[in-house]
Amino acid sequence: MRSGTIMMSGCGILTNGKGTRREYGEYNLDELMEGDRISLMRKSNGNLHYYINGMDQGVAATKIPLTVFGVVDLYGMTVKVTIVNRDDRIEQGLVNHRNNTLIREIGRASCRERV
């Protein structure tokens, strides 16, 4: 692997193709189900964190460069992934697909009432 490659695999972290953390976080990627969410964030202090279903799994790596590229590797029984933009309201648990539609309808109704 190229220099600077950091990835979560199973329940560990690999750096440049070599295991650097045997046990990381509370989840094993091999056991995730349809609908589970994986995200990553490079924090301002240069630490890389993975999140599974919104739960911070802790520091995966340190001294990460400012530019980070996310890559998804499909293996095993995975047949499809969806990459979405982050929505702070979803991350905070304030909006899900069901009440997001309701919020839009309420917003439209309030706009109509003001006209």
C-alpha positions as CSV (number, residue, x, y, z in Angstrom):
1,M,0.0,0.0,0.0
2,R,1.1,3.6,-0.6
3,S,2.5,5.6,2.2
4,G,-0.1,7.4,4.3
5,T,-2.8,4.8,3.9
6,I,-4.9,4.3,7.0
7,M,-7.9,2.0,7.1
8,M,-10.3,0.3,9.4
9,S,-10.6,-3.4,8.7
10,G,-12.7,-5.8,10.8
11,C,-12.1,-4.5,14.3
12,G,-8.6,-3.1,13.8
13,I,-6.6,-0.3,12.1
14,L,-4.1,-0.8,9.3
15,T,-1.4,1.8,8.5
16,N,0.3,1.3,5.1
17,G,-1.0,-2.3,5.0
18,K,0.3,-3.3,8.5
19,G,-1.8,-3.8,11.6
20,T,-1.2,-0.9,14.0
21,R,-4.2,-1.4,16.3
22,R,-5.5,-4.9,16.7
23,E,-8.6,-3.9,18.6
24,Y,-10.2,-0.6,17.8
25,G,-13.6,0.7,18.7
26,E,-16.7,-1.2,19.8
27,Y,-17.7,-2.7,16.4
28,N,-16.4,-5.2,13.9
29,L,-17.0,-4.0,10.3
30,D,-17.6,-7.6,9.3
31,E,-20.7,-7.7,11.5
32,L,-22.4,-4.5,10.3
33,M,-25.9,-4.8,8.8
34,E,-27.8,-3.0,6.1
35,G,-28.5,0.6,7.2
36,D,-25.4,0.9,9.5
37,R,-23.4,4.1,8.9
38,I,-19.6,4.5,8.8
39,S,-18.0,7.9,8.8
40,L,-14.6,9.4,9.4
41,M,-13.4,12.7,10.6
42,R,-10.0,14.4,10.7
43,K,-10.2,16.6,13.7
44,S,-8.4,20.0,14.0
45,N,-5.6,18.4,16.1
46,G,-4.7,16.1,13.3
47,N,-6.3,12.9,14.8
48,L,-8.4,10.6,12.6
49,H,-11.6,9.2,14.1
50,Y,-14.0,6.7,12.7
51,Y,-17.7,6.8,13.7
52,I,-20.1,3.8,13.4
53,N,-23.8,4.7,13.6
54,G,-22.8,8.1,15.0
55,M,-20.7,6.7,17.8
56,D,-17.1,7.9,18.0
57,Q,-14.8,4.9,18.0
58,G,-11.8,6.9,19.3
59,V,-8.5,8.0,17.8
60,A,-7.5,5.7,14.9
61,A,-4.4,7.6,13.9
62,T,-2.5,10.8,14.6
63,K,-0.7,13.5,12.6
64,I,-3.1,13.1,9.6
65,P,-2.5,15.6,6.8
66,L,-5.1,18.3,6.2
67,T,-6.4,16.6,3.0
68,V,-8.1,13.2,3.6
69,F,-9.7,11.1,0.9
70,G,-12.3,8.4,1.8
71,V,-12.3,5.1,0.0
72,V,-14.8,2.3,0.3
73,D,-13.7,-1.2,-0.5
74,L,-16.5,-3.7,-1.2
75,Y,-15.7,-7.2,-0.1
76,G,-17.4,-10.2,1.5
77,M,-21.2,-10.1,1.2
78,T,-21.3,-6.3,0.6
79,V,-23.1,-5.6,-2.7
80,K,-23.8,-1.9,-2.4
81,V,-22.9,1.3,-0.5
82,T,-24.3,4.8,-0.6
83,I,-22.0,7.8,0.0
84,V,-23.9,10.8,1.3
85,N,-23.0,14.3,2.4
86,R,-23.0,14.8,6.1
87,D,-26.1,16.5,7.6
88,D,-25.5,17.8,11.1
89,R,-29.1,17.3,12.0
90,I,-28.9,13.6,11.2
91,E,-25.6,13.3,13.1
92,Q,-27.3,14.9,16.2
93,G,-30.2,12.5,15.9
94,L,-32.6,15.4,15.2
95,V,-33.8,14.3,11.8
96,N,-34.4,10.9,10.3
97,H,-36.0,10.0,6.9
98,R,-39.5,9.8,8.4
99,N,-39.6,13.1,10.3
100,N,-37.5,14.9,7.6
101,T,-40.4,14.6,5.3
102,L,-42.7,15.9,8.0
103,I,-40.4,18.9,8.7
104,R,-40.4,19.8,5.0
105,E,-44.3,19.6,4.8
106,I,-44.6,21.8,8.0
107,G,-42.1,24.3,6.5
108,R,-44.2,24.5,3.2
109,A,-47.4,24.9,5.2
110,S,-45.9,27.8,7.2
111,C,-44.7,29.5,4.0
112,R,-48.2,29.2,2.5
113,E,-49.7,30.7,5.7
114,R,-47.5,33.8,5.5
115,V,-48.4,34.5,1.9
